[in-house]
Amino acid sequence: MAAVFKRACSVFPRLTCLFHKELLNLPFVSVGHKYINNGLSLPVISNNCCSLLGVSQAANLATLVQMAISGPYQKKRPPNKAMNGKPFIKGIVLKTIIRKPKKPNSANRKCVRVRLTDGREITAHIPGEGHNLQEHNIVLVRGGRTQDLIGVKHKVVRGVYDCAPVQKPNSK
């Protein structure tokens, strides 16, 4: 085994760390062999050393069955700072604002500046058509950004506290 590593180290200088591991008799697991152009067979090692070698870490990868059982990787989203991990928070309307959306859209979005119960001030979007909010009204705010408004990451909950629910259109 040492002779194979000595020959490999002369061909590939980056393999010297494996040769030194063999000399120190540190435990490592062989997961197969990698064949090089001149017919030299090198064991593929499942250890952190493999990333230095450019050898794939086959032992650390999940099989197709394991991937099917566990499902896709769910990216963890960072928590909303203004909400402190809460789903809803109460606040008082400071003023109503009309915001313009980002480039392809062209409507005026109704928003409110809200002082939350913990003292922070945020801008929240009012969903639906029409609203009855004025200064000093009490509203319930939930998380959820409005895609075409820059910096608006909260929405007012309709039908709770002083915010009236969305009116149904009159059908004729």
ZAMARGU-4260 file (C-alpha; in steps of 0.2 Angstrom, whole numbers, plus 5000, padded with zeros to 4 digits):
<rodrens>
0) 5000/5000/5000 | 5014/5012/5004 | 5022/5009/4988 | 5007/5014/4978 | 5006/5030/4988
5) 5024/5034/4985 | 5022/5031/4967 | 5006/5042/4967 | 5014/5056/4977 | 5027/5057/4964
10) 5014/5059/4950 | 5002/5069/4961 | 5010/5080/4974 | 4993/5084/4982 | 4992/5066/4987
15) 5006/5067/5000 | 4994/5070/5014 | 4986/5052/5011 | 5004/5045/5011 | 5007/5053/5028
20) 4991/5047/5035 | 4996/5029/5030 | 5013/5032/5039 | 5004/5038/5054 | 4992/5023/5053
25) 4977/5035/5056 | 4960/5026/5052 | 4952/5030/5036 | 4939/5020/5025 | 4942/5016/5007
30) 4926/5018/4997 | 4933/5012/4980 | 4947/5015/4968 | 4950/5029/4956 | 4960/5024/4940
35) 4973/5036/4933 | 4979/5037/4915 | 4994/5026/4917 | 4984/5012/4925 | 4988/5017/4943
40) 4974/5013/4955 | 4972/5024/4970 | 4959/5021/4984 | 4946/5035/4986 | 4946/5040/5004
45) 4930/5046/5014 | 4938/5059/5024 | 4940/5078/5024 | 4956/5075/5015 | 4946/5071/4999
50) 4941/5089/4997 | 4959/5094/4996 | 4962/5080/4983 | 4947/5085/4972 | 4941/5067/4974
55) 4922/5066/4976 | 4916/5062/4994 | 4905/5047/4989 | 4903/5041/5006 | 4896/5057/5013
60) 4883/5059/4999 | 4865/5053/5001 | 4858/5039/4990 | 4843/5041/4979 | 4832/5031/4991
65) 4838/5042/5006 | 4834/5058/4996 | 4817/5051/4991 | 4813/5048/5010 | 4820/5064/5017
70) 4812/5075/5003 | 4820/5091/4996 | 4831/5102/5007 | 4820/5116/5015 | 4830/5132/5016
75) 4827/5141/5033 | 4821/5158/5031 | 4827/5172/5043 | 4814/5178/5055 | 4806/5195/5053
80) 4815/5207/5064 | 4801/5219/5068 | 4789/5204/5073 | 4801/5196/5085 | 4795/5179/5078
85) 4777/5182/5082 | 4764/5179/5069 | 4754/5195/5073 | 4757/5211/5082 | 4746/5226/5086
90) 4750/5243/5082 | 4743/5261/5080 | 4742/5270/5063 | 4753/5285/5062 | 4748/5290/5044
95) 4742/5283/5028 | 4754/5283/5013 | 4752/5280/4995 | 4767/5271/4988 | 4772/5268/4970
100) 4777/5250/4965 | 4792/5244/4956 | 4795/5245/4937 | 4783/5234/4927 | 4768/5238/4938
105) 4759/5255/4939 | 4746/5257/4952 | 4746/5266/4968 | 4747/5255/4983 | 4739/5260/5000
110) 4750/5258/5015 | 4751/5264/5033 | 4765/5269/5044 | 4762/5259/5060 | 4769/5261/5078
115) 4769/5243/5085 | 4766/5239/5103 | 4785/5237/5106 | 4789/5254/5100 | 4795/5251/5083
120) 4789/5259/5067 | 4785/5250/5051 | 4776/5252/5035 | 4762/5240/5031 | 4752/5237/5015
125) 4733/5237/5016 | 4727/5223/5005 | 4711/5223/4995 | 4702/5238/4987 | 4697/5253/4998
130) 4700/5255/5017 | 4694/5265/5031 | 4710/5268/5041 | 4714/5285/5048 | 4727/5291/5060
135) 4726/5284/5078 | 4716/5268/5072 | 4722/5252/5080 | 4727/5238/5068 | 4733/5220/5068
140) 4749/5218/5057 | 4755/5201/5050 | 4771/5197/5041 | 4772/5195/5022 | 4780/5206/5010
145) 4772/5215/4995 | 4782/5210/4980 | 4781/5226/4971 | 4784/5238/4985 | 4801/5241/4991
150) 4804/5240/5010 | 4786/5235/5014 | 4787/5218/5023 | 4771/5218/5033 | 4752/5218/5029
155) 4737/5224/5039 | 4724/5211/5044 | 4707/5216/5037 | 4692/5214/5048 | 4701/5215/5065
160) 4701/5230/5077 | 4698/5246/5067 | 4701/5240/5050 | 4685/5235/5040 | 4684/5220/5030
165) 4685/5221/5011 | 4668/5226/5004 | 4660/5214/4991 | 4657/5223/4974 | 4639/5228/4970
170) 4633/5216/4957 | 4620/5224/4945
</rodrens>
